Amino acid sequence: MLKALMCKLNIRHEWHVEHTEDGSLYKRCLRCGKDDDSGGGGKGDFSAWVGPTGG
């Protein structure tokens, strides 16, 4: 319940990397479904998400 409240207050989300149909990457919250709009759009640096092996 606390995690859902944090999502609603836009304090903390549980981000997960998703793929668009054209192969671009973006982040979406697993709990509330919100897309992360803090990036500049396009292909971001998701190396922290995919790891050193490239996913």
PQR file with spaces between the fields and no chain letter, atoms N, CA, C, O and H, PARSE charges and radii, in Angstrom:
ATOM       1  N    MET     1       0.820   -1.186    0.000 -0.4000 1.5000
ATOM       2  CA   MET     1       0.000    0.000    0.000 -0.0000 2.0000
ATOM       3  C    MET     1       0.877    1.269    0.000  0.5500 1.7000
ATOM       4  O    MET     1       0.557    2.248   -0.675 -0.5500 1.4000
ATOM       5  N    LEU     2       1.961    1.243    0.747 -0.4000 1.5000
ATOM       6  CA   LEU     2       2.863    2.391    0.788 -0.0000 2.0000
ATOM       7  C    LEU     2       3.495    2.623   -0.579  0.5500 1.7000
ATOM       8  O    LEU     2       3.642    3.769   -1.004 -0.5500 1.4000
ATOM       9  H    LEU     2       2.221    0.448    1.296  0.4000 1.0000
ATOM      10  N    LYS     3       3.871    1.548   -1.274 -0.4000 1.5000
ATOM      11  CA   LYS     3       4.482    1.687   -2.598 -0.0000 2.0000
ATOM      12  C    LYS     3       3.501    2.304   -3.589  0.5500 1.7000
ATOM      13  O    LYS     3       3.890    3.136   -4.409 -0.5500 1.4000
ATOM      14  H    LYS     3       3.752    0.617   -0.929  0.4000 1.0000
ATOM      15  N    ALA     4       2.234    1.904   -3.520 -0.4000 1.5000
ATOM      16  CA   ALA     4       1.225    2.475   -4.418 -0.0000 2.0000
ATOM      17  C    ALA     4       1.025    3.956   -4.121  0.5500 1.7000
ATOM      18  O    ALA     4       0.832    4.753   -5.038 -0.5500 1.4000
ATOM      19  H    ALA     4       1.919    1.229   -2.855  0.4000 1.0000
ATOM      20  N    LEU     5       1.071    4.326   -2.847 -0.4000 1.5000
ATOM      21  CA   LEU     5       0.937    5.729   -2.476 -0.0000 2.0000
ATOM      22  C    LEU     5       2.119    6.543   -2.990  0.5500 1.7000
ATOM      23  O    LEU     5       1.951    7.674   -3.446 -0.5500 1.4000
ATOM      24  H    LEU     5       1.228    3.679   -2.101  0.4000 1.0000
ATOM      25  N    MET     6       3.308    5.967   -2.916 -0.4000 1.5000
ATOM      26  CA   MET     6       4.489    6.666   -3.400 -0.0000 2.0000
ATOM      27  C    MET     6       4.389    6.918   -4.901  0.5500 1.7000
ATOM      28  O    MET     6       4.817    7.971   -5.375 -0.5500 1.4000
ATOM      29  H    MET     6       3.445    5.048   -2.546  0.4000 1.0000
ATOM      30  N    CYS     7       3.833    5.973   -5.659 -0.4000 1.5000
ATOM      31  CA   CYS     7       3.608    6.163   -7.092 -0.0000 2.0000
ATOM      32  C    CYS     7       2.605    7.293   -7.319  0.5500 1.7000
ATOM      33  O    CYS     7       2.821    8.159   -8.167 -0.5500 1.4000
ATOM      34  H    CYS     7       3.486    5.118   -5.274  0.4000 1.0000
ATOM      35  N    LYS     8       1.519    7.282   -6.567 -0.4000 1.5000
ATOM      36  CA   LYS     8       0.492    8.304   -6.759 -0.0000 2.0000
ATOM      37  C    LYS     8       1.010    9.693   -6.440  0.5500 1.7000
ATOM      38  O    LYS     8       0.612   10.669   -7.075 -0.5500 1.4000
ATOM      39  H    LYS     8       1.344    6.579   -5.878  0.4000 1.0000
ATOM      40  N    LEU     9       1.892    9.786   -5.459 -0.4000 1.5000
ATOM      41  CA   LEU     9       2.471   11.080   -5.099 -0.0000 2.0000
ATOM      42  C    LEU     9       3.663   11.434   -5.983  0.5500 1.7000
ATOM      43  O    LEU     9       4.263   12.496   -5.821 -0.5500 1.4000
ATOM      44  H    LEU     9       2.215    8.993   -4.943  0.4000 1.0000
ATOM      45  N    ASN    10       4.002   10.560   -6.903 -0.4000 1.5000
ATOM      46  CA   ASN    10       5.112   10.740   -7.838 -0.0000 2.0000
ATOM      47  C    ASN    10       6.452   10.905   -7.101  0.5500 1.7000
ATOM      48  O    ASN    10       7.316   11.681   -7.509 -0.5500 1.4000
ATOM      49  H    ASN    10       3.514    9.697   -7.034  0.4000 1.0000
ATOM      50  N    ILE    11       6.594   10.154   -6.012 -0.4000 1.5000
ATOM      51  CA   ILE    11       7.820   10.191   -5.219 -0.0000 2.0000
ATOM      52  C    ILE    11       8.785    9.098   -5.661  0.5500 1.7000
ATOM      53  O    ILE    11       9.984    9.336   -5.803 -0.5500 1.4000
ATOM      54  H    ILE    11       5.893    9.523   -5.680  0.4000 1.0000
ATOM      55  N    ARG    12       8.257    7.912   -5.873 -0.4000 1.5000
ATOM      56  CA   ARG    12       9.115    6.799   -6.257 -0.0000 2.0000
ATOM      57  C    ARG    12       8.336    5.808   -7.118  0.5500 1.7000
ATOM      58  O    ARG    12       7.217    5.409   -6.793 -0.5500 1.4000
ATOM      59  H    ARG    12       7.283    7.719   -5.757  0.4000 1.0000
ATOM      60  N    HIS    13       8.963    5.430   -8.216 -0.4000 1.5000
ATOM      61  CA   HIS    13       8.383    4.438   -9.121 -0.0000 2.0000
ATOM      62  C    HIS    13       9.347    3.258   -9.225  0.5500 1.7000
ATOM      63  O    HIS    13      10.520    3.365   -8.869 -0.5500 1.4000
ATOM      64  H    HIS    13       9.872    5.754   -8.479  0.4000 1.0000
ATOM      65  N    GLU    14       8.842    2.153   -9.711 -0.4000 1.5000
ATOM      66  CA   GLU    14       9.669    0.966   -9.943 -0.0000 2.0000
ATOM      67  C    GLU    14       9.869    0.841  -11.453  0.5500 1.7000
ATOM      68  O    GLU    14       9.101    0.166  -12.138 -0.5500 1.4000
ATOM      69  H    GLU    14       7.889    2.066  -10.000  0.4000 1.0000
ATOM      70  N    TRP    15      10.925    1.511  -11.968 -0.4000 1.5000
ATOM      71  CA   TRP    15      11.149    1.609  -13.403 -0.0000 2.0000
ATOM      72  C    TRP    15      11.641    0.295  -14.001  0.5500 1.7000
ATOM      73  O    TRP    15      12.423   -0.432  -13.389 -0.5500 1.4000
ATOM      74  H    TRP    15      11.549    2.060  -11.411  0.4000 1.0000
ATOM      75  N    HIS    16      11.167    0.011  -15.202 -0.4000 1.5000
ATOM      76  CA   HIS    16      11.519   -1.176  -15.965 -0.0000 2.0000
ATOM      77  C    HIS    16      11.694   -0.744  -17.419  0.5500 1.7000
ATOM      78  O    HIS    16      10.900    0.049  -17.924 -0.5500 1.4000
ATOM      79  H    HIS    16      10.532    0.601  -15.699  0.4000 1.0000
ATOM      80  N    VAL    17      12.714   -1.249  -18.092 -0.4000 1.5000
ATOM      81  CA   VAL    17      12.969   -0.877  -19.484 -0.0000 2.0000
ATOM      82  C    VAL    17      12.016   -1.639  -20.403  0.5500 1.7000
ATOM      83  O    VAL    17      11.855   -2.854  -20.292 -0.5500 1.4000
ATOM      84  H    VAL    17      13.359   -1.893  -17.682  0.4000 1.0000
ATOM      85  N    GLU    18      11.397   -0.899  -21.303 -0.4000 1.5000
ATOM      86  CA   GLU    18      10.473   -1.459  -22.300 -0.0000 2.0000
ATOM      87  C    GLU    18      10.987   -1.099  -23.691  0.5500 1.7000
ATOM      88  O    GLU    18      11.834   -0.218  -23.839 -0.5500 1.4000
ATOM      89  H    GLU    18      11.528    0.088  -21.393  0.4000 1.0000
ATOM      90  N    HIS    19      10.476   -1.780  -24.700 -0.4000 1.5000
ATOM      91  CA   HIS    19      10.856   -1.537  -26.094 -0.0000 2.0000
ATOM      92  C    HIS    19       9.633   -1.080  -26.880  0.5500 1.7000
ATOM      93  O    HIS    19       8.532   -1.597  -26.693 -0.5500 1.4000
ATOM      94  H    HIS    19       9.789   -2.496  -24.580  0.4000 1.0000
ATOM      95  N    THR    20       9.839   -0.106  -27.760 -0.4000 1.5000
ATOM      96  CA   THR    20       8.770    0.297  -28.670 -0.0000 2.0000
ATOM      97  C    THR    20       8.801   -0.594  -29.906  0.5500 1.7000
ATOM      98  O    THR    20       9.703   -1.416  -30.068 -0.5500 1.4000
ATOM      99  H    THR    20      10.734    0.314  -27.912  0.4000 1.0000
ATOM     100  N    GLU    21       7.814   -0.424  -30.769 -0.4000 1.5000
ATOM     101  CA   GLU    21       7.754   -1.234  -31.988 -0.0000 2.0000
ATOM     102  C    GLU    21       8.939   -0.979  -32.909  0.5500 1.7000
ATOM     103  O    GLU    21       9.354   -1.868  -33.652 -0.5500 1.4000
ATOM     104  H    GLU    21       7.082    0.244  -30.637  0.4000 1.0000
ATOM     105  N    ASP    22       9.487    0.241  -32.862 -0.4000 1.5000
ATOM     106  CA   ASP    22      10.628    0.551  -33.736 -0.0000 2.0000
ATOM     107  C    ASP    22      11.972    0.244  -33.081  0.5500 1.7000
ATOM     108  O    ASP    22      13.016    0.538  -33.663 -0.5500 1.4000
ATOM     109  H    ASP    22       9.150    0.964  -32.259  0.4000 1.0000
ATOM     110  N    GLY    23      11.967   -0.341  -31.881 -0.4000 1.5000
ATOM     111  CA   GLY    23      13.202   -0.761  -31.227 -0.0000 2.0000
ATOM     112  C    GLY    23      13.778    0.221  -30.237  0.5500 1.7000
ATOM     113  O    GLY    23      14.795   -0.076  -29.610 -0.5500 1.4000
ATOM     114  H    GLY    23      11.118   -0.579  -31.408  0.4000 1.0000
ATOM     115  N    SER    24      13.164    1.388  -30.070 -0.4000 1.5000
ATOM     116  CA   SER    24      13.642    2.359  -29.087 -0.0000 2.0000
ATOM     117  C    SER    24      13.353    1.855  -27.673  0.5500 1.7000
ATOM     118  O    SER    24      12.482    1.011  -27.464 -0.5500 1.4000
ATOM     119  H    SER    24      12.338    1.629  -30.579  0.4000 1.0000
ATOM     120  N    LEU    25      14.094    2.383  -26.724 -0.4000 1.5000
ATOM     121  CA   LEU    25      13.922    1.999  -25.335 -0.0000 2.0000
ATOM     122  C    LEU    25      13.298    3.138  -24.535  0.5500 1.7000
ATOM     123  O    LEU    25      13.538    4.313  -24.815 -0.5500 1.4000
ATOM     124  H    LEU    25      14.801    3.068  -26.894  0.4000 1.0000
ATOM     125  N    TYR    26      12.506    2.779  -23.552 -0.4000 1.5000
ATOM     126  CA   TYR    26      11.957    3.754  -22.620 -0.0000 2.0000
ATOM     127  C    TYR    26      11.711    3.050  -21.296  0.5500 1.7000
ATOM     128  O    TYR    26      11.741    1.822  -21.220 -0.5500 1.4000
ATOM     129  H    TYR    26      12.311    1.825  -23.325  0.4000 1.0000
ATOM     130  N    LYS    27      11.463    3.841  -20.243 -0.4000 1.5000
ATOM     131  CA   LYS    27      11.225    3.270  -18.925 -0.0000 2.0000
ATOM     132  C    LYS    27       9.760    3.440  -18.550  0.5500 1.7000
ATOM     133  O    LYS    27       9.168    4.492  -18.788 -0.5500 1.4000
ATOM     134  H    LYS    27      11.438    4.839  -20.304  0.4000 1.0000
ATOM     135  N    ARG    28       9.173    2.387  -17.956 -0.4000 1.5000
ATOM     136  CA   ARG    28       7.785    2.399  -17.503 -0.0000 2.0000
ATOM     137  C    ARG    28       7.726    1.819  -16.092  0.5500 1.7000
ATOM     138  O    ARG    28       8.419    0.847  -15.788 -0.5500 1.4000
ATOM     139  H    ARG    28       9.654    1.532  -17.762  0.4000 1.0000
ATOM     140  N    CYS    29       6.913    2.404  -15.244 -0.4000 1.5000
ATOM     141  CA   CYS    29       6.755    1.912  -13.874 -0.0000 2.0000
ATOM     142  C    CYS    29       5.953    0.611  -13.890  0.5500 1.7000
ATOM     143  O    CYS    29       4.904    0.520  -14.528 -0.5500 1.4000
ATOM     144  H    CYS    29       6.350    3.193  -15.491  0.4000 1.0000
ATOM     145  N    LEU    30       6.462   -0.384  -13.183 -0.4000 1.5000
ATOM     146  CA   LEU    30       5.781   -1.678  -13.133 -0.0000 2.0000
ATOM     147  C    LEU    30       4.499   -1.622  -12.297  0.5500 1.7000
ATOM     148  O    LEU    30       3.582   -2.412  -12.519 -0.5500 1.4000
ATOM     149  H    LEU    30       7.315   -0.311  -12.665  0.4000 1.0000
ATOM     150  N    ARG    31       4.434   -0.700  -11.346 -0.4000 1.5000
ATOM     151  CA   ARG    31       3.268   -0.623  -10.468 -0.0000 2.0000
ATOM     152  C    ARG    31       2.125    0.191  -11.063  0.5500 1.7000
ATOM     153  O    ARG    31       0.979   -0.259  -11.061 -0.5500 1.4000
ATOM     154  H    ARG    31       5.179   -0.058  -11.166  0.4000 1.0000
ATOM     155  N    CYS    32       2.425    1.387  -11.574 -0.4000 1.5000
ATOM     156  CA   CYS    32       1.344    2.267  -12.015 -0.0000 2.0000
ATOM     157  C    CYS    32       1.256    2.437  -13.524  0.5500 1.7000
ATOM     158  O    CYS    32       0.247    2.935  -14.024 -0.5500 1.4000
ATOM     159  H    CYS    32       3.356    1.753  -11.575  0.4000 1.0000
ATOM     160  N    GLY    33       2.299    2.030  -14.274 -0.4000 1.5000
ATOM     161  CA   GLY    33       2.266    2.110  -15.728 -0.0000 2.0000
ATOM     162  C    GLY    33       2.696    3.443  -16.308  0.5500 1.7000
ATOM     163  O    GLY    33       2.617    3.639  -17.520 -0.5500 1.4000
ATOM     164  H    GLY    33       3.118    1.625  -13.869  0.4000 1.0000
ATOM     165  N    LYS    34       3.156    4.377  -15.457 -0.4000 1.5000
ATOM     166  CA   LYS    34       3.588    5.685  -15.947 -0.0000 2.0000
ATOM     167  C    LYS    34       4.887    5.551  -16.722  0.5500 1.7000
ATOM     168  O    LYS    34       5.781    4.800  -16.333 -0.5500 1.4000
ATOM     169  H    LYS    34       3.221    4.218  -14.472  0.4000 1.0000
ATOM     170  N    ASP    35       4.983    6.299  -17.841 -0.4000 1.5000
ATOM     171  CA   ASP    35       6.225    6.355  -18.611 -0.0000 2.0000
ATOM     172  C    ASP    35       7.133    7.402  -18.001  0.5500 1.7000
ATOM     173  O    ASP    35       6.661    8.435  -17.526 -0.5500 1.4000
ATOM     174  H    ASP    35       4.257    6.909  -18.157  0.4000 1.0000
ATOM     175  N    ASP    36       8.432    7.148  -18.009 -0.4000 1.5000
ATOM     176  CA   ASP    36       9.414    8.099  -17.477 -0.0000 2.0000
ATOM     177  C    ASP    36       9.639    9.190  -18.504  0.5500 1.7000
ATOM     178  O    ASP    36      10.098    8.922  -19.614 -0.5500 1.4000
ATOM     179  H    ASP    36       8.815    6.309  -18.395  0.4000 1.0000
ATOM     180  N    ASP    37       9.318   10.415  -18.139 -0.4000 1.5000
ATOM     181  CA   ASP    37       9.493   11.528  -19.056 -0.0000 2.0000
ATOM     182  C    ASP    37      10.690   12.390  -18.689  0.5500 1.7000
ATOM     183  O    ASP    37      10.829   13.498  -19.207 -0.5500 1.4000
ATOM     184  H    ASP    37       8.945   10.633  -17.237  0.4000 1.0000
ATOM     185  N    SER    38      11.558   11.904  -17.804 -0.4000 1.5000
ATOM     186  CA   SER    38      12.723   12.694  -17.409 -0.0000 2.0000
ATOM     187  C    SER    38      13.836   12.633  -18.447  0.5500 1.7000
ATOM     188  O    SER    38      14.748   13.460  -18.425 -0.5500 1.4000
ATOM     189  H    SER    38      11.445   11.004  -17.383  0.4000 1.0000
ATOM     190  N    GLY    39      13.773   11.668  -19.353 -0.4000 1.5000
ATOM     191  CA   GLY    39      14.788   11.560  -20.394 -0.0000 2.0000
ATOM     192  C    GLY    39      14.551   12.571  -21.489  0.5500 1.7000
ATOM     193  O    GLY    39      13.509   13.225  -21.533 -0.5500 1.4000
ATOM     194  H    GLY    39      13.032   10.996  -19.372  0.4000 1.0000
ATOM     195  N    GLY    40      15.510   12.694  -22.362 -0.4000 1.5000
ATOM     196  CA   GLY    40      15.392   13.643  -23.451 -0.0000 2.0000
ATOM     197  C    GLY    40      14.712   13.066  -24.673  0.5500 1.7000
ATOM     198  O    GLY    40      14.643   13.731  -25.707 -0.5500 1.4000
ATOM     199  H    GLY    40      16.356   12.162  -22.326  0.4000 1.0000
ATOM     200  N    GLY    41      14.213   11.863  -24.584 -0.4000 1.5000
ATOM     201  CA   GLY    41      13.602   11.212  -25.735 -0.0000 2.0000
ATOM     202  C    GLY    41      14.661   10.506  -26.561  0.5500 1.7000
ATOM     203  O    GLY    41      15.850   10.597  -26.252 -0.5500 1.4000
ATOM     204  H    GLY    41      14.268   11.323  -23.744  0.4000 1.0000
ATOM     205  N    GLY    42      14.255    9.817  -27.586 -0.4000 1.5000
ATOM     206  CA   GLY    42      15.215    9.104  -28.431 -0.0000 2.0000
ATOM     207  C    GLY    42      15.850    7.947  -27.686  0.5500 1.7000
ATOM     208  O    GLY    42      15.276    7.415  -26.736 -0.5500 1.4000
ATOM     209  H    GLY    42      13.289    9.743  -27.836  0.4000 1.0000
ATOM     210  N    LYS    43      17.025    7.566  -28.118 -0.4000 1.5000
ATOM     211  CA   LYS    43      17.720    6.450  -27.487 -0.0000 2.0000
ATOM     212  C    LYS    43      18.597    6.975  -26.371  0.5500 1.7000
ATOM     213  O    LYS    43      19.575    7.683  -26.613 -0.5500 1.4000
ATOM     214  H    LYS    43      17.492    7.998  -28.890  0.4000 1.0000
ATOM     215  N    GLY    44      18.238    6.622  -25.141 -0.4000 1.5000
ATOM     216  CA   GLY    44      18.998    7.063  -23.979 -0.0000 2.0000
ATOM     217  C    GLY    44      20.104    6.084  -23.641  0.5500 1.7000
ATOM     218  O    GLY    44      20.259    5.055  -24.298 -0.5500 1.4000
ATOM     219  H    GLY    44      17.443    6.047  -24.944  0.4000 1.0000
ATOM     220  N    ASP    45      20.866    6.407  -22.620 -0.4000 1.5000
ATOM     221  CA   ASP    45      21.924    5.524  -22.153 -0.0000 2.0000
ATOM     222  C    ASP    45      21.344    4.605  -21.091  0.5500 1.7000
ATOM     223  O    ASP    45      21.215    4.991  -19.929 -0.5500 1.4000
ATOM     224  H    ASP    45      20.740    7.243  -22.086  0.4000 1.0000
ATOM     225  N    PHE    46      20.999    3.405  -21.487 -0.4000 1.5000
ATOM     226  CA   PHE    46      20.416    2.436  -20.564 -0.0000 2.0000
ATOM     227  C    PHE    46      21.434    1.375  -20.167  0.5500 1.7000
ATOM     228  O    PHE    46      21.054    0.259  -19.813 -0.5500 1.4000
ATOM     229  H    PHE    46      21.103    3.091  -22.431  0.4000 1.0000
ATOM     230  N    SER    47      22.733    1.708  -20.221 -0.4000 1.5000
ATOM     231  CA   SER    47      23.757    0.733  -19.906 -0.0000 2.0000
ATOM     232  C    SER    47      23.643    0.234  -18.466  0.5500 1.7000
ATOM     233  O    SER    47      24.000   -0.908  -18.179 -0.5500 1.4000
ATOM     234  H    SER    47      23.042    2.615  -20.509  0.4000 1.0000
ATOM     235  N    ALA    48      23.155    1.073  -17.566 -0.4000 1.5000
ATOM     236  CA   ALA    48      22.958    0.643  -16.180 -0.0000 2.0000
ATOM     237  C    ALA    48      21.826   -0.370  -16.089  0.5500 1.7000
ATOM     238  O    ALA    48      21.810   -1.202  -15.182 -0.5500 1.4000
ATOM     239  H    ALA    48      22.865    2.001  -17.799  0.4000 1.0000
ATOM     240  N    TRP    49      20.884   -0.310  -17.016 -0.4000 1.5000
ATOM     241  CA   TRP    49      19.746   -1.213  -16.998 -0.0000 2.0000
ATOM     242  C    TRP    49      20.076   -2.554  -17.655  0.5500 1.7000
ATOM     243  O    TRP    49      19.656   -3.598  -17.155 -0.5500 1.4000
ATOM     244  H    TRP    49      20.896    0.366  -17.753  0.4000 1.0000
ATOM     245  N    VAL    50      20.802   -2.546  -18.739 -0.4000 1.5000
ATOM     246  CA   VAL    50      21.036   -3.782  -19.473 -0.0000 2.0000
ATOM     247  C    VAL    50      22.304   -4.494  -19.058  0.5500 1.7000
ATOM     248  O    VAL    50      22.458   -5.683  -19.341 -0.5500 1.4000
ATOM     249  H    VAL    50      21.142   -1.698  -19.145  0.4000 1.0000
ATOM     250  N    GLY    51      23.199   -3.817  -18.407 -0.4000 1.5000
ATOM     251  CA   GLY    51      24.417   -4.467  -17.901 -0.0000 2.0000
ATOM     252  C    GLY    51      25.524   -4.526  -18.924  0.5500 1.7000
ATOM     253  O    GLY    51      25.350   -4.072  -20.055 -0.5500 1.4000
ATOM     254  H    GLY    51      23.073   -2.852  -18.177  0.4000 1.0000
ATOM     255  N    PRO    52      26.673   -5.084  -18.541 -0.5600 1.5000
ATOM     256  CA   PRO    52      27.844   -5.077  -19.398  0.2800 2.0000
ATOM     257  C    PRO    52      27.750   -6.039  -20.579  0.5500 1.7000
ATOM     258  O    PRO    52      28.513   -5.897  -21.535 -0.5500 1.4000
ATOM     259  N    THR    53      26.840   -7.014  -20.546 -0.4000 1.5000
ATOM     260  CA   THR    53      26.743   -7.983  -21.624 -0.0000 2.0000
ATOM     261  C    THR    53      25.887   -7.498  -22.773  0.5500 1.7000
ATOM     262  O    THR    53      25.847   -8.127  -23.831 -0.5500 1.4000
ATOM     263  H    THR    53      26.220   -7.129  -19.769  0.4000 1.0000
ATOM     264  N    GLY    54      25.192   -6.370  -22.573 -0.4000 1.5000
ATOM     265  CA   GLY    54      24.344   -5.847  -23.641 -0.0000 2.0000
ATOM     266  C    GLY    54      22.937   -6.373  -23.615  0.5500 1.7000
ATOM     267  O    GLY    54      22.187   -6.157  -24.567 -0.5500 1.4000
ATOM     268  H    GLY    54      25.224   -5.859  -21.714  0.4000 1.0000
ATOM     269  N    GLY    55      22.543   -7.067  -22.543 -0.4000 1.5000
ATOM     270  CA   GLY    55      21.146   -7.441  -22.377 -0.0000 2.0000
ATOM     271  C    GLY    55      20.875   -8.828  -22.785  0.5500 1.7000
ATOM     272  O    GLY    55      19.735   -9.284  -22.700 -0.5500 1.4000
ATOM     273  H    GLY    55      23.153   -7.242  -21.770  0.4000 1.0000
